[in-house]
Amino acid sequence: MEKTKELPVKLSIEANIDIDNIYQYGLEVFGLKQTKLYEDEIWQLVDFLSNNYLLFPECRFLTTKAKLYRWIILDAHYVIYRITTKRIEVLRVMSSRMSITEIKRTRRIRPS
């Protein structure tokens, strides 16, 4: 079994905003403890991507021949990321209730 190359993980501005919004919503609805646990789970998965980016399935709404767009399916959110030759780009952390059109717009995101 071939070992995957370690790549740095870069978050887009949109992904950072998404995580902040999830945190704020979580505080209002679930309280500090649950919100912290969920946020920690998101960050652990993002950190896990540097060595394990091929572990997760291709995003069925963003298909390519090279399977560049993948997603992690959480309880209520999708972590959508793109694999490039130099890095892993976390594009969005979206609610699972988002429309397919909104998910498809993540192709346009370019982390700086």
RABELNOR-V748992 format. One record per residue. RES is the residue in one small letter. D_FIRST is the distance of its C-alpha to the first C-alpha in Angstrom with 2 decimals. Layout:
# RABELNOR-V748992
res->{RES | RES}
d_first->{D_FIRST | D_FIRST}
This chain:
# RABELNOR-V748992
res->{m | e | k | t | k | e | l | p | v | k | l | s | i | e | a | n | i | d | i | d | n | i | y | q | y | g | l | e | v | f | g | l | k | q | t | k | l | y | e | d | e | i | w | q | l | v | d | f | l | s | n | n | y | l | l | f | p | e | c | r | f | l | t | t | k | a | k | l | y | r | w | i | i | l | d | a | h | y | v | i | y | r | i | t | t | k | r | i | e | v | l | r | v | m | s | s | r | m | s | i | t | e | i | k | r | t | r | r | i | r | p | s}
d_first->{0.00 | 3.78 | 6.48 | 9.40 | 12.62 | 15.35 | 18.28 | 21.75 | 23.04 | 26.48 | 28.74 | 31.36 | 34.96 | 34.84 | 31.95 | 33.94 | 37.03 | 35.24 | 34.13 | 37.71 | 39.15 | 36.96 | 38.12 | 41.76 | 41.65 | 40.00 | 42.76 | 45.43 | 44.04 | 41.98 | 43.20 | 41.73 | 39.58 | 37.67 | 37.42 | 35.95 | 33.33 | 32.27 | 32.29 | 30.19 | 27.60 | 27.51 | 27.17 | 24.39 | 22.35 | 23.24 | 22.19 | 18.86 | 18.11 | 17.72 | 14.14 | 13.37 | 15.20 | 12.80 | 13.03 | 16.57 | 18.04 | 19.97 | 23.62 | 25.48 | 28.53 | 26.93 | 24.86 | 23.78 | 21.90 | 19.32 | 19.17 | 20.51 | 22.40 | 20.79 | 22.47 | 22.41 | 24.97 | 27.11 | 30.26 | 32.55 | 30.65 | 27.88 | 26.06 | 25.55 | 23.54 | 22.73 | 19.82 | 21.25 | 20.10 | 21.79 | 21.63 | 21.23 | 24.66 | 25.78 | 28.56 | 30.19 | 30.30 | 32.36 | 34.17 | 32.80 | 36.37 | 36.23 | 37.07 | 34.62 | 36.71 | 36.18 | 32.41 | 32.53 | 34.53 | 31.59 | 30.57 | 33.62 | 32.64 | 31.94 | 31.22 | 33.28}
